[in-house]
Amino acid sequence: MDWARKVLSELRSSDLYRKRVLREGVLDFCSNDYLGLRDHPEVVEEAVKALRDTGLGSGASQLVSGYTRYHRNLEERLAEFKGVQRCVLFGSGYLANVGTIPALAEEGDLILSDELNHASIIDGCRLSRARKVIFPHRDYERLREILRKERGNYNKVLIISDSVFSMDGDTADVRKLLSIAEEFDCLLYLDEAHATGTLGRGRGIMEEFGLRWTERIILMGTLSKALGSYGAFVCGSGDLVDLIVNRARSLIFTTSLPPSLCAGALKAVDIVEKNPELVRRLKERSIHIRRRLSELPLEVPFHGTPIIPIMVWDEGKALRMAEGLLRSGILLQAIRYPTVPKGKARLRLTVSLRYRDEDVDLLLDRLGELI
Ligand SMILES: Cc1ncc(COP(=O)(O)O)c(C=O)c1O
């Protein structure tokens, strides 16, 4: 195993070695459980009821015998919540992106993808036989230029963007993206992993921008972040969803979600819908925590979302700061290459309604000591 040791030692010497940390007993400042729903008593109760009803696993893929009323009910509920025609579940956000993108874009098509899109989108693009062009982050003029030159050479064009960019916390300008998609007759694929439950009364970026879903829009989202469960969904027109069910290999060739996770997620959607103040409180907390962080001599970009990157730039320094925090019982991971570009390492804080004020005070104190 010399080769493995050599790779690992290279990773260590460039401060890019990663290891998992046990979450128990630490203050967790990097979970995506934005609304604190993963252990909400009603969410847990619904999941336990389904567990008792159906058992642990689903037993098969959706197209064999792993599609239950729990899956169908959640799909219908999500389609209604997101204001779209139809919805289909996937095992995770990663699986949704790697399966859906190649199902929609094939040889003779063009994919245009924002350079800061999530790794699962990048992998989905790699698996597609379409031509791929990466456009600079949020540079919609450049996107327009590419389309002006290239649109005529391709059958379909799929524009892909995160709604909320997962490592920077900024948002796509969906109004511009949609107008470009309409002007050049493209499909628009939005990854709502971090927008579901955090923007637009929890419904996502379309609602935040006051826009309505149309057939050219495909909305992907996860159940694993603000909805406190696990799994993912893709929403679109009836025909597109049908096509995805028939073509997405990461749906066809894998066991479906355990029904209990669907039942818990459905309850989480109900809670978000009935309690719009949760999303408002999350935003207020994000603003408050960002204000506190700006007391420190650190660059902390803020875009009004609960993802707050504390820029450290240097990989080694970011790692040492994260290790120092962990010694004080605080889990705030150093995000480094290849998740972000080299030289742009950061501590990525995600705001959650779970945090207590005294935990935030402790974090600020320790960060101040470590700078
Ligand atoms: C933007 C984005 N898309 C997709 C995913 C993958 O989702 P999941 O964790 O459900 O696989 C993530 C995070 O993990 C993400 O941040």
The ligand as an SDF file (V2000), in Angstrom:
LIG
                    3D

 16 16  0  0  0  0  0  0  0  0999 V2000
  -25.6670   22.6560   -3.7960 C   0  0  0  0  0  0  0  0  0  0  0  0
  -25.6980   21.2270   -3.3700 C   0  0  0  0  0  0  0  0  0  0  0  0
  -26.2210   20.3160   -4.2010 N   0  0  0  0  0  0  0  0  0  0  0  0
  -26.2780   19.0120   -3.8650 C   0  0  0  0  0  0  0  0  0  0  0  0
  -25.8110   18.5700   -2.6530 C   0  0  0  0  0  0  0  0  0  0  0  0
  -25.8800   17.1010   -2.3400 C   0  0  0  0  0  0  0  0  0  0  0  0
  -26.9770   16.8400   -1.5290 O   0  0  0  0  0  0  0  0  0  0  0  0
  -27.0230   15.5550   -0.5960 P   0  0  0  0  0  0  0  0  0  0  0  0
  -26.2360   15.8770    0.6220 O   0  0  0  0  0  0  0  0  0  0  0  0
  -28.4690   15.3330   -0.3460 O   0  0  0  0  0  0  0  0  0  0  0  0
  -26.3920   14.4320   -1.3740 O   0  0  0  0  0  0  0  0  0  0  0  0
  -25.2660   19.4910   -1.7520 C   0  0  0  0  0  0  0  0  0  0  0  0
  -24.7450   19.1270   -0.4100 C   0  0  0  0  0  0  0  0  0  0  0  0
  -24.4040   18.1220   -0.0060 O   0  0  0  0  0  0  0  0  0  0  0  0
  -25.2080   20.8470   -2.1140 C   0  0  0  0  0  0  0  0  0  0  0  0
  -24.6590   21.7450   -1.2910 O   0  0  0  0  0  0  0  0  0  0  0  0
  1  2  1  0
  2  3  1  0
  2 15  2  0
  3  4  2  0
  4  5  1  0
  5  6  1  0
  5 12  2  0
  6  7  1  0
  7  8  1  0
  8  9  2  0
  8 10  1  0
  8 11  1  0
 12 13  1  0
 12 15  1  0
 13 14  2  0
 15 16  1  0
M  END
$$$$
